[in-house]
């Protein structure tokens, strides 16, 4: 099984906010890695 998250983000104050994209991507990657791990744990218990 494969879990896929599709995200669409619109940042305020574009194009100035473009500098925030790498930081936001890093945080979101960590958040979804954690989410995927927890879902995997929950599904193995069931």
N, C-alpha and C positions, 0 to 999 in steps of 0.2 A: 504494500500500500504506500501511497505517496501523498503527502499533504502539501498543498500549494497555496500560498497567500498572494493575492493580487492586490496591490495598493496603488491608488491614484492620489497624489498630493498636489495641492495648489498653495504655494507659499505667498504670504502677503508681501507687498512692496517689491514685487518683481520689477526689475532685474537685480535690485540691491540684495535681495534675499538669497540669490544664487550661491553666495559664499557659505551659506549655512547647510547646503545640500550634503557635503561629505560628513559633517557632524551628525546630521539627522539620519543619514544612511547607516552610519556606524551604530547609533543608538537603536534604530529599528532592526538592524541585523541581530543585535544582541537580544532584543526583546522577543523576536520571533524564534530565535534559536532556543531560548528558554521556554517559550510557549510550545514549540514542537516537542521538546524533551518531556515536558509535563504531560502533554497529550499522549505521548508514547507510554509513559509510566501508567497513566490511567487506563489505557486500553490493554496493557499487559495484565493488569489486575483483574479485569473483567473477563 
